[in-house]
Each structure stands twice: as C-alpha cells, then as structure tokens.
C-alpha cells in the first residue's frame, strides 16, 4: 500500500490542499479578492484539492492492490489457445 501510486498522489494532493486551505483562511486580503472578483480562490481550490486527495487515499483503502497468485505449472498439462497458461 505504501508504494502504490494512488497513495503518493493522494498524499501530495492532500498536503497541497491543506496548505492552500490554511493560506485561504489566514491570508485573505482585499487586494487578493479584488484580483479574483471577490472569490477566495486559495480557500476554494484548497478544499477541492483536499477532497480529491482524500478520495485517492480512500480509494487505496477501499480497493487495495492484491498480489497475483502464481499458478502451479504442470509440464504435461495442455496450454490454452494463446499458449500462456495450462488450459482449465
């Protein structure tokens, strides 16, 4: 689970989301709101990015990667039509 790409992406997005969220709550000046038409862009983008990051982490927890079980090879078993594994 630690080296799953979803964990890494979710963690980075969550960290960036928290940084933007805190920036939007702490550093919301009238000059910045004038640039964005009255919106607190840092706050709203931080919330959005945090939600996406938490969704990635939830995805990892709900659907973890399962290792593939190796099939015991029987040298006398006929192969499937693709020649990959023994036919069932």
Secondary structure as UniProt FT lines:
FT   TURN            2..3
FT   HELIX           5..26
FT   HELIX           30..35
FT   TURN            36..38
FT   HELIX           41..62
FT   TURN            75..76
FT   TURN            81..82
//
